[in-house]
Amino acid sequence: MSIHKEGYKILGFGFIALLVLNIVIQVFWGDIEVLKWGFLVLSFMLYVFLLFFFRWPERELQPDHGLVYAPADGKVVVIEETEENEYFKDTRLQVSIFMSPFNVHSNRYPVSGKVKYVRYHKGSYMVAWHPKSSELNERSSIVIETKEGTEILVRQIAGAVARRIVTYAKENQDVMQGDELGFIKFGSRVDIFLPVGTEIEIPILQQVRANKDIIAKI
């Protein structure tokens, strides 16, 4: 277990800011024991949470072209056929994973192949489980074409708390199943759009982990 690179700046700035605030409180209100120790404890708890949020577990897998792995940690909140209107413009099987602030927030490639499409969209910040968040929230869409010619869309979606989506994917890039696709800072959601008829391997409301749990067979 290590700290993800996306957390370095936030953790550094957070440490300095909390240190300065604690010094200020010590200098000006140090005689108020409840305030001094209360803020110190809260600062410690906040920083521990930030360290926990940006944790980076090593998860190796052996790529398998017949399987689709979970692209994110979290709870499966949607398994349904829906109209995907950005890229495919037809009916697809959507699987959505809700990531709470306590989940690992690194996103992984669910399949190996070539990146055919990458688009970032500004948007709203509805709660991530809202049905319209996939179309209206800040989001980033990535399409991977497998060597068999199957195209799969992964969409990173910001939630009510998240304000920063990081996407490492580049068009025409060859990617490997399990490698890092991007990162979403604070609560969010990841959708994956599969061909209709894809065999789903997980039930609704199941907790899944990226690179660990198989969500479908293709």
N, C-alpha and C positions, 0 to 999 in steps of 0.2 A: 504493500500500500504506500502510495506517495501522494504528493500534491500536484494537481493539474496545472499546466502552464497558464491557463486562463485565470487562475486565482492569484498569481504572483503579485500583480499590481494592486488588486483589491486588498489582499492580506497585508502588503507593505504599507499602503495608505491607511488601512484600518488600524494597524498597530500604532503608527505615529499619531493618528488622530485621537485614539483612545488614551495613549500615553499623555499627550498634551492636556486633554480634558481632565485626566486624573491629577496631573500636576497643578492645574488651575484650581481645581476643587480643594486640593491639599493646602494651597497657598492662601486662598481667600475664605474657605469655609472648613478648614481642617479641624476647627474646634467643634464642629457638628458631627459627632461620631456616626450617627445613623446615615447621614448623607454621604460621608466619606467612604465608609465601608460598603454601604449599599451600592454606590456607583461603581466601586471597585469590583464587587461581585458580579454586577450586571455586565460590566466591561469584559470580565473573564468569560462569562457564559456566552456573550455575543461572539467573542473571538474563537471560542471553541466550536461554536456553530459554523462559523465561516470555514474553519479548518475541516470540519466534517463535510460541509457542502462541497468543497473543492477536492475531496479525496479522489484518488485515481488508482483503482484496483487493476492489477495486471490480470487480463483474461485472454488466454490463448485459446484458439480453436483450430481444428483441422478443416479447411474449406471443403464444402460439399455442394456441388452444383445443383443437387436435387432438393436442397433444403433452403428455407428462408428463416434466418435467425431474427430474434427480436432486435430492433435497432436502438432500443432504449430500455432503461429500468423503469418499472412502474406498474400500474394496474391497467388491464385491458378493459376499456370502457365502451368500445364500439366494435361490433362485428356485423357488418351489413352491406348489402349492395346499394350503391349510390351513384349519382351522376358526378363524374369528375370533369369539371368544365375548364380547367386551365390548360392542360396538355393533351390528355386523351380525347376529351370531349365526347365521352360515351360512358356506359355503365361499367363500374369497377367494383371489386370487393374491397371494402375499406376496413382496416383494423387500426384502432386508435389506442394509444398507450398514454395514460395520464401520469405525469411525473410530479410528485409532491416535492416540496423543498427538502425532504429528507432522503430522496433518491439520488443515486449517482446521476449527474446531468450530462455526461459525455454520451454522444450518439455514435453508433457504429453502422458500417455498411451491412445490410442484411444479406446481400448476395455479392458475388464477384462479377465483374464485367467492365463495360466502358460507360463513362458518364456522358449522357447524350444531351442533358438539359440542366441548367442551373439558373434559378431566378429568385431574387429577393424582392419582397413586397412590403412596403410600409402599411400600417393598418392600425386597427383599434386594439384595445387590451381587455377584451371580455374575459370572463373566467374560462379556463382552458377546456372545460367539459361542455361548454355551450355548443350546440349543434352547428352554429354559424361561425364559430371561431376558426374553422379550417379555411373559410373563404374571406373573412373580414379582419382577422387579427394580423398583426405583424407576423410574417412567415417567410420561409425559404423552401423552395421546391427543388428536388433533385431527382432526375430520372436516370436509372442504371439499366443498360441493356446487357443481359447475360450472353454468354457465348452461343446459347441455343436460340437467341433472338427474342427472348421474353423481356419486355420492358416493365420495370417496377418503379413506381414513384414513391419517394419518401419526402414527407413534408414536416419541417420543424415549425412549431407554432408557439408564439409567445402567449403567456397567460396574463392574468390580472396583476401579477407581481413581476413577471419577467419583463425586462426592457432591453435585452441584448441577445440577439441570435448570432452565433458565429458558425460559418459554414466553410469548411476546408475544400470541398469538392470544386473541381474545375472541369469545364466542358472538354471532352475528348481525352480525359484522363482515364487510364486503366486503374481500376481499384480492386482490392482484395477483400473478400468477405471477412468481417471482423475488424478491419482497420477503422481508424477514427474518421467519422464523417464531419463532426462538428460538436458544438457545445451550446447549451442554452442556460443562461444565467438566471437562476431562481425559477420557481414553479412554472410548468409548461406542459406541452403535449407533443407527441410525434404520431403522425398518421402514415400508414403505408397502404398503397393502392395496388391491388393484385388483379390478374385476369379473373373474370367471373368463372366459377367452377373450380378454383384453386382449393385444394384440400387443406382445411384449417386444422391445426393440431392442438389448439388451446380453447378453453371455454371463456365466456364472458366473465369479467371480474377477477380473473386470475392474475396474480402477481408474476411478472416476468423480469428477467435480467438479460441485458445485452450480452451477446456472445455465449450465453448459457442455455437459453430456452429457445426451442424450435417453435415457430408460430405457424408455419405452413410447409407443404411439399409442392414442388412445381415439376 
